């Protein structure tokens, strides 16, 4: 049974945790407000981010903004403060500067990182119908795939930084919302390739 940590159990993170717990994964959850994590009644509640990821195989974060991402990963007792075999999957609502900083820190510390922002809301995560845009190593995506595919349809768009750029394209051009998910994936892949090539 794959061990999964979820960092951040707000509306979206809580939905992710419930969906994965219901799919049979061995779950550990953490939130800066412990009562939120405890209220989910799923898995083990960790005291700190580093404690949550210590034994995880996949560590997902779903946080509110860039400052929260930086604090949870790089602050005291942050998820990056120990060597771990976990594959980190950053799914937060954060900007490109955030993933760039995490990418640099992960490389320096010998850690593995994917970005996987999503298009969709809490009902979509609860039903497993998100569009999950993934940037990073395709080999590492294959490790994360059994977890991420429980949340929705996966669209690989290129290297780190490509996925958040793809989300920005979607938000800037709302007409893209009229595309099918398959068509959206093709558009995002092309955009991600262009971004990766510079």
Buried (B, 14 or more C-beta within 10 A) or exposed (E): EBBBBBBBBBEBBBBBBBBBBEBEBBBBBBBBEBEBBEEBEBBBBBEBBBBBBBBBBBBBBBBBEBEBBBBBBBBEBBBBBBEBEBBBBBBBBBEBEBBEBBBEBBEEEEBBBBBBBBBBEBEBBBEBBBBBBBBBBEEBBEBBBEBBEBBBBBBBBBBBBBBBBBBBBBEEEEEBEEBEBEEBBEBBBEBBEEBBEE
